[in-house]
Amino acid sequence: MASVAASISSGFYGERLSAPSRSSIFSPFIAGVLKSVQANLGEQMCRSNEFIGRKRFIVLAKRLSGLEEAMRIRREREQSTSTPSKRRIPLRRLKVSPRLPVPDEIQKPPYVSSKVLPEISSEFQFHDEEGIAHMRAACQLAARVLEHAGTLVRPSVTTNEIDKAVHQMIIDNGAYPSPLGYGGFPKSVCTSVNECMCHGIPDSRQLQDGDIINIDVTVYLNGYHGDTSKTFLCGNVDDATKRLVKVTEECLERGIAVCKDGALFRKIGKRISEHAEKFGYGVVERFVGHGVGTVFHSEPLIFHHRNEKPGSMVKGQTFTIEPILTLGTTECITWEDNWTTLTRDGRLAAQFEHTILITATGAEILTKC
């Protein structure tokens, strides 16, 4: 358009009139023409930019919708070619046996004497070298107990039998099973089967072929808690369920990978959500990771979904990361026992957990055998 404006101002009209005439007669006219041309040019440029922007948006939208469609087709194909899953019977409460005794000489956490659920401590837990050594010992014991519990997972075994074995191994090592008596919790371990998100109370239910079960172990050793959990496969599990369990563990690994001194807590949720969403899984928001050490549950609260939580990690700090992923909704219902929490739609949930120690360059996983 610059060439059009130049021909009007110094071309045809300028050759036929003297300077005064051009000034007195045509200057307003030329100015009006220029203004009109510039307005038209501006309008055309706006329309052009709008069209280009709309075109780019359409292209981007097509790419996104195409990716979503490809993921949907892939999931349907995988489900159609995977091992057919047996129909699961919804969970229901069965017989809960009495709590198991703990020898008097074993040190017990302060909350055991009360059935009131303790408040989450507002203090972050940092450790010196001695404290870190105690944390390592407690977490290593928790990891070994969890590994042993996993060897018991098979069809016909009851979750109550798993609780007994976990309880015995913990007290044999001079430790206290942290869940026992916490806010009135009646057992020494949490066993969450199939659609149970977390906090399942061991009972007389027998594990079935094709089940999954999360076993959540916490021990209290020499005044320090070590907390860990893992979802195990029971017998012949279908491919879709195996994938949920595998991706949940990968989410935990990705969350840990962003941790180091100075890193933002919210990066954990971002990284977990990014990976879970690739597979169409839900990330449960209601249940969070937490600070752990001499106190069972404290700040910081670790959100596993996308969030804007402020705060940064500090060297010497210990906390858990424990994402729960679902095949369907992340909404939940809690039984009258005030502990057992299930997915509202009855679809499967999986969870993994580690206690980690923040270091200058990363994070040490304390609950690894």
Disulfide bonds with the S-S distance in Angstrom:
none
